[in-house]
Amino acid sequence: MEGFFRFVSRLSRFLFWVAGAILFVMMMLTVVDVILRYAGKSIAGTYELVSFAGALTVGFAIAQTSLDGGHVYVDILTDHVGPALKKALIFCTKLAGTLVFLLLAWSFMFKGIELYGSQEVSMTLHIPFYPVAYGLCVCSIIEALVLFAEAIRTAFFREMGVTIVEVKKDE
């Protein structure tokens, strides 16, 4: 089971670096486009490229963000229950998240098939939309794997569930 956890962690880390690279390219494209606009020229399709890149950046970064505990975590209910119920609630929440992301992946897959069939492309650069849908499908599957691994780890390997990083305030 530890091999599965390590695989999910490495895959998430790899996608996180890909998201960082996409974000860097998106940022450089925007900067160059703004500079060129002052010179009276611009890069055609910058808006389209930044839109595609934004979707992929979020999709590719979501799994590692989950592993790092970077998402918003509301613990109003779990603060007022015992350790066993807290563990059960966290397990159920992670399992429900797994199912949601599997449904999202299924939806992205069918949207990709639909976009491929219609050959829908962006207006300026004529870039097809379906690779973005398929990329987000893969990202959703990986997020589902992360949430499933965290559910299993919560139920069987951790004493108290997810690890929450607490920020200490200066006193």
N, C-alpha and C positions, 0 to 999 in steps of 0.2 A: 504494500500500500504506500510505503514511503516513496517508491519509484514513481507512482502516479502523482503524488504531491510534488515531487521534484520536476516531473515533466510539465505539469500545469504551470508551475512557477517559472520555469525557464521559457516556456512558450509565451507566457504573459510578459515576461521581461523583454523578450525579443520584439513582440508587437509594440511594447511601450517605446522602444528605441526607434522602431519604424515610424510610430506616431510623432516622435520628436523630430525625425528627419523631415517628415511631411510638413510639420509646423514650421521648421526652419526654412524650407523652400517656399512655403506660403508667405512667410514674413519677408523674405528677400524679394520675392516677386512683387509684393505690395510696395516695398520701399523703392525698388527700381521703377515701378510704374509711376509712383508719385514724383520721383525725380524727373523722369522723362516727360511727365505732364507739364512741368515747369519749363521744359525745353520745347514745348509745343507738340510733342509726340506722346504716344502712350502704347502700351502693350494690348493688342486686341485680345479679348476674352479673359482678362484678368479676373473679372467678377465671377465668371464661370469656374475658372481654375481654383479660386479661393473658396468658392462654395463647395466644390467637390473635395478639396483638401480639408476643409473644416469638418465635413461629415466623416471623412476617413480618420482624421486626427482623434476625434471624440471616440469613434468606434474602436480604434486600435489601442487607445489608452485606458479604456474602461476596466479591463481585466486586471491590470497591474494596480490601478487605483483601488480596486476592491481588495486586492491582497495587501495593499499598504494601509488599509483602513481609512482611505481618503474621502470616502463618500459620507454624506450626512447620516448621522446615526442618532435616532431619537430613542432615548432610553427611559422615558417617563414610566412606562409600565414595568420594565424589567428591574428598575431600581427598588421597587416595592414588593418584590416577590422573593421567595426562597431560591437557593441555588439550583435545586432540581427543576423547578418550574422555569427559571431563567434559562437554563440549558435547553429545555424542551422548546421554549418560545424561540430561541435563537435558531435551533435546528429547524423548526417548522418554517421560520422566516426564510432561511437560506434555501430550503427545499422549494418553497413557493417561488422564490426568485429564480431558481433553476428552471422551473416549469415556465415562468414568464419569458425568460430569455430563449428557451427552446421554441416557444410559440412565436416569438419575435423572429428567430432564425428561419422558421418555417415560412413566415409571412414575407421576409426579405427574399427567400429563395423563389417563392412564387411571383413576387414583384419583379425579380431579375428575369425570370422566364418570360413574363409578360412584356417587359421592356425589350428583351432580346427579340421576341416575336414581332413587336411593332417597329423595331429598329429606331426607337426614339433617340434623338441626339440633342445636344445643346445647341442653342440658337446661333452663336457666333463661330465657335470652333468646330462644331459638328462632332463633339466627343459623345460616344454612346453612354447612356446612363446605367446600363445593366452591370458593368463591372463594379460600380460603387455599391449597388444592391447586393451583389454576390460577396463583396468584401465585408459589408456590414453583416451579412449572414454568417460568415466565418467568425467574425468578431463576437457575434451573439452566441454562437456555439461555444467559443472559448470562455466567455463570461459564464455560461451555464456550467461548464466544467469547473471553473473556479468556485462558483457558489456551491456546487455539489461537493467538491473537495472540502470546502469549509464546513459544510453540513456534516460530512462524515467525520472530519477532525473534531468538530464540536461534540458530536454524539459519542465518539469512541476514544479520542486521543487527548483532548484538552480537559482540564478539570472544570473550567468555568466558561468555555465558549470562546468567543472572539476576543482578540487582544485589542484593546482600545488605547490609543496613544493619548496620554493626558498632557496638556500644556500647563506647566507650572507658572503661576503668576509671580512676578517679583514682589517681595514683601518689603 
